[in-house]
Each structure stands twice: as C-alpha cells, then as structure tokens.
Amino acid sequence: MKIFSSISEFNSNKKTIVTIGTFDGVHIGHQKIIEKLIQESKSSDSESLILTFFPHPRMVLHETSSIKLLNTINEKSSLLEKMGLDNLVIHPFDKEFSNLSAEEFVKTILVDLFNVQKIIIGYDHRFGKNRAANIENLIEFGEKYGFEVEQISAQEIDSVSVSSTKIRVAITNGNMAVANEFLGYDYLLSGKIIQGKQLGRTIGFPTANLKIKENYKLIPKIGVYIVKSILQEKTVFGIMNIGLNPTVNGEDLSIEVHFLDFDSDIYDTEITVSVIERIRDEQKFTSIDLLKSQIQKDKNFAISYIEKIV
C-alpha cells in the first residue's frame, strides 16, 4: 500500500476507484465499503484509493470538540493495508480546505489528481463548503466529468448497526466485548515502552509501561484488562492496568502491562497491545500484600480466560 501525506503528493497514471471518509476505527461497517472498493478496483484494472483526513474535521471545525479517536494514523494505516488497499491519502484538514466548493473539490481533486473512474460513497455523504453538496450533486458531477457514482444504500449500512460513536461509548464504559464485536478486531493501544517506577518488579509482577504519545487516542475506562501483543515475533498475553496506582498514592494516569511467560527487556520498543476483555475496576488496597494477592487472582483469571479462547 502506498501512503500519501497530502492530496498533492498523490501520483499515479492508473484510474482509481475512490471512497472518502474519516473511517475512525475501520470498523465492520467501514470494512463493508472498503471490501467493495477493493473488489471493484481488481475487477476493473484500476487502483483502490481512500481519501481520509487528519486532524479529524470535527477537531478543526468545532474547536471546542473534545473528540477522542479510535485509531492513531499508524493504526488506521496498518488496518487498511491488511485489507489490501492500494492507496491511502491522508490529507491535512484545515479551514482553507473546508472552504473548497463541491465542484472545485470534484474537478481539481477527484478528476484532475485522482483520475477517478468511480466513487463508492454512503447514501448520506455530504461534501464541499458547509457540507452543502449531497449524493445527488455528486451524481450530477459524475455525469459532467465522466465518472460513476455507486451509492451505499441506507439498508446496506443499517444492516450493520454500528458507528464509531457507539464504539467510543463502549470503550469509555470499559465494555470491550461490544467494542470489539463492532470493530471486528480487538481494540488497539500503540506506544513506546518506557521506564517506570519499577514497583511491579519489586513485588514479583514486572510491568511494561506503555506511553501513548497521541493525546487524541481514546483510552479505555480505568481498570484491569486481559491483553495480547506480538513481542519478538511471538504472541504474548498479559494483564494491563490503566489507572492511577492508588495503593502507592499514584497521581498520573499510567498504562502498565504484566506479560505472562515473557521476561525479555523491551524498553524503548514500539509495541501494539490488543485489548481483549476487562476484568475489574482499579482498587486501592490497604497493603502491598493485598495488592499482590489481587494481581495473582487477576493473573489466574486471565490464564483461565485465555485457555478458552486460544
């Protein structure tokens, strides 16, 4: 897959089949559209192309918006690459871009730059300045400039009763079963392993401290989770605590993973953790011994759970 960091960077002589959207989460609803896009491109000797934006348009057009996103740019790119997409254009969204008229957008970008043969788009898609243009306008532009428009019907989209908003709510509530079902994969947290206070090591449960640099990434509800990761080309399971470590009077939110059957040094390594299931809320214990006892119970529960799913 080729990744372009702006519209102007894109360069290909081939015709393209295009879809447009933020695709936050690349969830099962998005996947239906993307699979159709890739299928169409293969059958018509053209290339599949997704035009997406960063920052999220809501971050730019509604400055008070505190929206948190399901994917970092790297996570989204990786998910789309696994699906078999040919081209991903991640355009910097700003107010100037939002002021492009609908026809200007179609002619200068879709037609002149992308060499669009067909656009596959949701029935409720709106575009152009003030989101004034709709699917009917796009069909008219298609007739004028010589490209097809395929509309994803309300029935097709509604048959997968899912949205990025529903997934965000589920993750915020710690309901990973619902979130992962809607995503079609286990929710991802990606970051670098950094040096922590090493309390875990002193009590017999060494942890890897995950630092996520993207402040727009949605972090699940505080608590203890079952997770897995690929470390040194091997799938490794673990238990993860998201919280403030109240037993030792912690003040800053941390994400710490105790990996099962893994003790190699992974400091400064970039890793991705898949969040499988939530075990419990974070608790404050009156002693380190009670904390150790609870972590062992969490570990035993995780091991039993993992044995059922592998």
Disulfide bonds with the S-S distance in Angstrom:
none
